[in-house]
Amino acid sequence: MYLSRFLSIHALWVTVSSVMQPYPLVWGHYDVCKTQIYTEEGKVWDYMACQPESTDMTKYLKVKLDPPDITCGDPPETFCAMGNPYMCNNECDASTPELAHPPELMFDFEGRHPSTFWQSATWKDYPKPLQVNITLSWSKTIELTDNIVITFESGRPDQMILEKSLDYGRTWQPYQYYATDCLDAFHMDPKSVKDLSQHTVLEIICTEEYSTGYMTNSKIIHFEIKDRFAFFAGPWLRNMASLYGQLDTTKKLRDFFTVTDLRLRLLRPAVGEIFVDELHLARYFYAISDIKVHGRCKCNLHATVCVYDNSKLTCECEHNTTGPDCGKCKKNYQGRPWSPGSYLPIPKGTANTCIPSISSIGTNVCDNELLHCQNGGTCHNNVRCLCPAAYTGILCEKLRCEEAGGCGSDSGQGPSLRGPRAPLLLLLPVSLAALLATAGPLVI
């Protein structure tokens, strides 16, 4: 009886847990780049595809506004309350911290009362358009892993474009259009992501779903990343092998979720009716309390760590790769063309490790992972071993006294604690063979 009751409770808990956590918290098992394994040749590295974990990327961005003086408060001005557009005695004053609304408040900790937010100047220059560009820059390529979520405090704009850049802001392309009337604003029929499919997932759409005005429960705008993933991985993102397979083989799909910069183009504030009330222009402005961007550093599946140092994100590259995105092979490891790692086969993927150049397999090569300097020697720049005073040789494998004619008892050199010395001509090919064997298939 007790066993059956326990099993029933366990089954209920599994069901509840699956409902409470519909999406996987961690995608795949790409949190380790390499492990040591034992083979007939001895201990060698087994390399795997790897990537940094997904995190809140707003902690690392820089924000720029255009025009730069669009933030309210300089000079101070009054504006209308959010819930009551005819109560216009609120004040924005950049010189008073309690009344200021600078851009950094778009990314601060939420949950305070009253809420904090960035705010633009009001539409006092109507009918001149009230337009603002908000650019978010990372100076690093990142891969989006969750929905972009923007929370407005002013009512959602009547017209807005979300844009992306893949070349650090040199060129831009639209991600999605938002409008109360897509046909009038952008000459596009309205759609939602639910109208797309695997074949049209890259289509740039205009949606009217997120463009209502002053309703207090309608503050949020989404750019749906997970709904697009679901076309390949299923509604609960359980079939990640299918998604990873598509990302591996379809560069346009992979690039779609990759950015260096995002830009919000706010083109027309929330009006709520057909005509602008010219007698109450303090009703019209933009205010954003929160922007959420979740993603990971793009490291081409060659790193699990992305460090933030001196206001810059950089991958800590593995697999003998280098560069901010691990996008090239290290010096002396260009034995085949660089290639990104592969997600497949799940769960380890394929590392596509850079291998030593043929020209570097010579008399002056060492590597702290495979070709160890012996007897306390240290590898210098993967070029040569720096040996202790008593040792010499390419890998510090010889006693100096042996080259001087012998190591007698009066030479000052006692018995060595080294193991048997492997001839260099055998050691180098075996080590190279071990590296080639674990590098995985070549992907061009």
C-alpha positions in Angstrom: 0.0 0.0 0.0 2.8 2.4 1.0 4.7 1.5 -2.1 1.8 2.2 -4.4 1.1 5.5 -2.6 4.8 6.5 -3.0 4.7 5.7 -6.7 1.5 7.7 -7.2 3.0 10.7 -5.5 6.2 10.3 -7.5 4.2 10.2 -10.8 2.3 13.3 -9.7 5.5 15.2 -9.0 7.0 14.2 -12.4 3.8 15.5 -14.1 3.8 18.8 -12.1 7.5 19.3 -12.7 7.1 18.8 -16.5 4.3 21.4 -16.5 6.2 23.9 -14.4 9.4 23.6 -16.5 8.2 23.3 -20.1 11.5 24.4 -21.6 14.9 22.8 -20.9 17.0 24.9 -18.5 20.2 23.8 -20.3 20.4 22.8 -23.9 22.5 19.8 -24.6 25.7 18.9 -22.8 28.2 21.3 -24.2 29.7 22.5 -20.9 33.0 20.7 -21.3 35.5 21.1 -24.1 37.8 18.1 -23.4 38.4 15.2 -21.0 41.4 13.0 -20.5 41.0 9.3 -21.6 43.4 6.4 -21.6 44.4 4.6 -24.8 47.0 2.2 -25.9 49.3 5.2 -26.4 48.6 6.4 -22.8 46.7 9.3 -21.5 45.3 11.7 -24.3 42.7 14.4 -24.6 39.2 13.6 -25.9 37.9 16.8 -27.5 34.2 17.8 -27.7 32.1 20.7 -29.0 31.5 23.3 -26.2 29.9 26.6 -25.6 29.4 29.2 -22.8 26.2 29.0 -20.8 23.3 31.3 -21.6 23.0 34.4 -19.4 21.5 37.9 -19.1 23.5 39.8 -21.8 22.3 43.3 -20.7 25.0 43.2 -18.1 27.6 43.6 -20.8 26.1 46.0 -23.3 26.6 49.7 -24.0 23.6 51.9 -24.9 23.5 54.9 -27.2 20.6 57.2 -27.9 20.0 59.1 -31.1 19.3 62.0 -30.9 21.6 62.1 -27.9 19.7 64.8 -26.1 16.3 63.0 -26.4 16.2 62.0 -22.7 13.8 64.1 -20.7 14.8 66.5 -17.9 17.2 68.9 -19.5 15.5 71.4 -19.2 13.0 70.0 -16.7 9.5 69.4 -18.1 6.1 68.1 -16.9 4.4 65.1 -18.4 1.1 63.2 -18.0 0.6 60.3 -15.6 0.8 56.8 -17.2 -2.6 55.7 -16.0 -4.4 59.1 -16.4 -3.3 60.9 -19.6 -5.0 64.1 -18.4 -3.2 64.3 -15.1 -0.2 66.2 -16.3 1.7 67.4 -13.2 4.5 64.8 -13.1 8.0 66.2 -13.5 11.2 65.0 -15.2 14.4 66.8 -14.0 17.8 65.4 -14.9 19.5 67.4 -12.1 17.4 65.7 -9.4 18.1 62.0 -8.9 14.5 61.2 -7.7 13.1 62.9 -10.8 15.7 61.8 -13.4 15.1 59.0 -16.0 18.5 58.3 -17.6 19.1 55.4 -20.1 20.7 53.1 -17.6 17.4 52.7 -15.9 16.3 50.4 -18.8 18.7 47.8 -17.4 18.6 48.2 -13.6 17.2 45.8 -11.1 13.4 45.5 -11.4 11.0 44.9 -8.6 11.3 48.3 -6.9 8.4 50.5 -6.1 8.0 52.9 -7.7 9.4 51.4 -10.8 12.5 53.0 -12.5 12.6 53.7 -16.2 14.2 55.7 -19.0 12.0 58.4 -20.5 12.2 60.6 -23.6 11.2 64.2 -23.9 7.5 64.7 -24.7 6.1 65.4 -28.2 6.2 69.2 -27.7 7.5 69.7 -31.2 4.5 68.1 -32.9 3.9 67.7 -35.9 7.6 67.0 -36.2 8.0 63.2 -35.7 9.0 62.1 -32.2 11.6 59.4 -33.2 14.3 57.8 -31.1 17.0 55.2 -32.0 18.2 53.1 -29.0 21.3 51.1 -29.9 22.5 48.2 -27.8 26.1 47.1 -28.5 28.2 44.3 -27.2 31.5 44.7 -29.3 31.2 40.9 -29.5 29.2 38.4 -31.5 26.5 36.8 -29.4 23.9 34.1 -30.0 20.3 34.8 -28.8 18.8 31.9 -26.7 15.6 33.4 -25.4 12.9 36.0 -26.3 13.9 39.6 -26.4 11.5 41.3 -24.0 11.0 45.1 -23.8 8.7 46.6 -21.1 7.3 50.1 -21.8 5.9 52.4 -19.1 4.5 54.9 -21.5 2.2 52.6 -23.5 3.7 50.6 -26.4 4.6 52.6 -29.5 2.2 52.9 -32.4 5.1 52.2 -34.7 8.5 50.6 -34.0 11.2 48.5 -35.7 13.6 46.1 -34.0 16.8 45.8 -36.0 20.0 43.8 -35.8 23.5 44.1 -37.0 26.1 41.4 -37.6 29.0 43.7 -38.3 29.2 46.0 -35.2 26.7 48.5 -36.4 28.1 49.1 -39.9 25.0 47.7 -41.6 21.5 47.0 -40.2 18.6 44.7 -41.2 15.1 44.5 -39.7 14.2 41.8 -37.2 10.6 42.6 -36.8 8.1 45.5 -37.4 5.5 46.5 -34.8 2.5 48.7 -35.5 -1.1 49.4 -34.6 -1.8 49.3 -38.4 0.9 47.3 -40.3 -0.6 48.1 -43.7 -0.7 51.8 -43.1 2.7 52.1 -41.3 4.9 49.7 -43.3 2.8 48.5 -46.2 2.8 44.9 -44.9 0.0 42.6 -44.0 0.0 41.8 -40.2 1.3 38.4 -39.1 2.3 36.7 -35.9 5.1 34.1 -35.4 2.4 31.5 -35.2 1.7 32.1 -38.9 5.2 31.0 -39.8 6.6 27.5 -40.4 10.0 25.8 -40.8 10.2 27.0 -44.3 9.3 30.6 -43.5 10.9 30.9 -40.1 13.4 33.6 -41.4 10.6 35.8 -42.8 10.6 39.4 -41.5 7.0 40.1 -40.3 5.0 43.0 -39.1 2.9 42.3 -36.0 0.0 44.2 -34.5 0.0 42.0 -31.5 2.1 44.3 -29.3 1.0 47.8 -30.2 -1.9 48.7 -28.1 -1.8 52.0 -26.2 -2.2 53.0 -22.6 -3.7 49.8 -21.1 -1.8 49.1 -17.9 -1.6 45.3 -18.5 -0.2 45.8 -22.0 3.3 47.0 -21.5 5.4 44.3 -23.0 6.8 43.7 -26.5 8.4 40.4 -27.5 10.7 39.2 -30.2 10.0 35.5 -30.1 13.1 33.4 -30.3 11.8 30.2 -28.6 8.7 30.1 -30.8 11.0 30.0 -33.8 13.2 27.3 -32.2 10.0 25.3 -31.6 9.4 24.8 -35.4 12.4 22.4 -35.3 12.6 21.3 -31.6 8.9 20.9 -31.0 6.6 22.9 -28.7 8.5 22.1 -25.5 11.9 22.2 -27.2 12.5 18.6 -26.3 13.9 17.5 -29.7 17.1 19.6 -29.6 18.9 17.2 -32.0 16.6 18.4 -34.8 17.3 22.1 -34.0 21.0 21.5 -33.6 21.1 19.7 -36.9 19.4 22.6 -38.6 21.8 25.1 -37.0 24.8 23.0 -38.1 23.8 22.8 -41.7 21.9 26.0 -42.4 24.1 29.1 -42.0 21.3 31.5 -42.7 19.4 30.0 -39.7 22.4 30.2 -37.5 23.0 33.8 -38.5 19.4 34.7 -37.9 19.9 34.2 -34.1 23.3 35.9 -34.1 23.9 39.6 -33.5 26.6 42.1 -32.5 24.1 44.9 -32.0 20.4 45.5 -31.6 18.5 48.7 -32.3 15.1 49.9 -31.3 13.7 52.4 -33.8 10.8 54.1 -32.0 8.9 55.9 -34.8 5.6 57.0 -33.2 4.6 57.1 -29.5 1.4 55.5 -28.2 -1.4 57.8 -29.2 -4.4 55.6 -28.5 -6.7 57.2 -31.1 -6.6 58.3 -34.7 -5.8 62.0 -34.0 -3.1 63.5 -31.8 -4.5 65.7 -29.1 -2.5 68.9 -29.8 -3.7 70.5 -26.6 -2.1 67.8 -24.4 1.2 67.0 -26.1 2.7 66.1 -22.7 0.7 62.8 -23.0 3.0 61.5 -25.7 6.5 60.2 -25.0 8.5 57.0 -24.7 9.4 55.3 -21.5 11.1 51.9 -21.0 11.5 50.2 -17.6 13.2 47.0 -18.7 15.0 45.3 -21.6 15.8 41.6 -21.4 18.3 40.0 -23.8 19.4 36.4 -23.0 22.1 34.8 -25.0 25.7 33.5 -25.0 29.0 34.6 -26.4 29.5 33.1 -29.9 32.7 31.0 -29.6 32.0 28.7 -32.6 31.7 25.7 -30.2 35.4 26.1 -29.2 35.0 27.5 -25.6 32.9 27.1 -22.5 34.0 30.4 -20.8 33.5 34.0 -22.0 35.3 36.6 -19.8 34.3 40.2 -19.3 37.5 42.3 -18.8 38.1 46.0 -19.5 34.5 46.3 -20.7 35.1 43.6 -23.3 33.8 40.1 -23.8 36.2 37.5 -25.1 36.0 33.7 -25.5 38.6 31.6 -23.6 39.3 29.4 -26.6 40.1 25.7 -26.6 40.8 23.2 -29.4 44.0 25.2 -30.4 41.8 28.1 -31.7 42.2 31.8 -31.0 40.5 35.1 -31.7 37.5 36.9 -30.0 35.1 34.3 -31.4 37.7 31.4 -31.6 37.5 32.0 -35.3 40.9 30.9 -36.4 43.7 28.4 -35.6 46.6 29.3 -33.3 50.0 29.8 -34.7 51.6 26.4 -35.6 48.2 24.7 -35.5 47.1 25.3 -39.1 47.5 21.8 -40.4 44.1 22.0 -41.9 41.6 24.8 -42.5 39.8 26.2 -39.4 36.3 25.0 -38.9 33.6 25.7 -36.2 32.7 22.9 -33.9 29.6 20.8 -34.6 26.6 20.1 -32.3 26.3 16.7 -33.8 26.4 13.9 -32.8 24.6 14.7 -29.6 25.5 14.8 -26.8 29.2 15.5 -27.4 29.3 17.0 -30.8 32.5 17.2 -32.9 35.3 19.6 -31.8 37.0 20.0 -35.2 40.2 20.7 -33.4 43.0 22.7 -35.1 46.0 20.4 -35.6 49.7 21.2 -35.8 51.1 22.5 -39.0 53.3 20.1 -40.9 56.1 22.7 -40.9 55.9 22.9 -37.1 56.4 19.2 -36.5 60.2 19.6 -36.2 63.0 19.9 -33.8 61.7 22.9 -31.9 58.0 22.1 -31.1 56.4 21.4 -27.7 52.9 21.6 -26.4 51.8 21.6 -22.8 48.9 19.2 -23.6 50.5 16.5 -25.8 54.2 16.9 -26.2 55.4 17.6 -22.7 58.8 19.0 -21.9 60.5 16.4 -19.6 62.4 16.7 -16.4 60.9 20.0 -15.2 61.3 21.8 -18.5 58.7 24.4 -19.6 57.2 24.9 -23.0 57.9 28.4 -24.3 55.4 29.8 -26.9 54.8 26.3 -28.3 58.2 26.6 -30.0 60.9 25.1 -27.7 61.5 23.6 -24.2 63.3 25.7 -21.6 65.3 23.1 -19.7 66.7 23.0 -16.2 70.5 23.5 -16.0 71.2 19.8 -15.8 69.2 18.8 -18.8 69.3 19.4 -22.6 67.6 18.0 -25.7 64.5 19.0 -27.7 62.2 17.9 -24.9 64.8 18.2 -22.1 65.1 14.4 -22.3 69.0 14.2 -22.0 71.4 14.9 -19.1 74.0 17.5 -20.1 76.7 15.3 -18.7 75.9 12.6 -21.2 76.7 14.9 -24.0 80.0 15.8 -22.2 81.1 12.2 -22.2 79.4 10.5 -19.4 77.7 10.8 -16.0 80.1 9.2 -13.6 79.7 9.3 -9.8 82.1 12.3 -9.8 80.1 14.2 -12.3 77.7 15.5 -9.7 74.8 13.7 -11.4 73.2 10.9 -9.4 70.7 8.4 -10.8 67.8 9.9 -12.6 64.2 9.4 -11.5 63.0 9.7 -15.0 61.1 6.8 -16.7 62.6 5.2 -19.8 63.3 7.7 -22.5 61.2 7.4 -25.7 63.2 8.3 -28.9 62.0 11.6 -30.2 61.3 10.3 -33.7 58.8 7.9 -32.2 57.3 10.3 -29.7 56.4 13.0 -32.1 54.4 10.8 -34.6 52.6 9.0 -31.8 51.5 12.3 -30.2 50.4 13.7 -33.5 48.5 10.5 -34.3 46.7 10.8 -30.9 45.7 14.3 -31.7 44.5 13.5 -35.2 42.5 10.5 -33.9 40.6 12.7 -31.5 40.1 15.7 -33.7 36.9 14.5 -35.3 35.9 14.6 -39.0 36.9 17.6 -41.2 34.1 20.0 -41.9 34.5 22.6 -44.6 
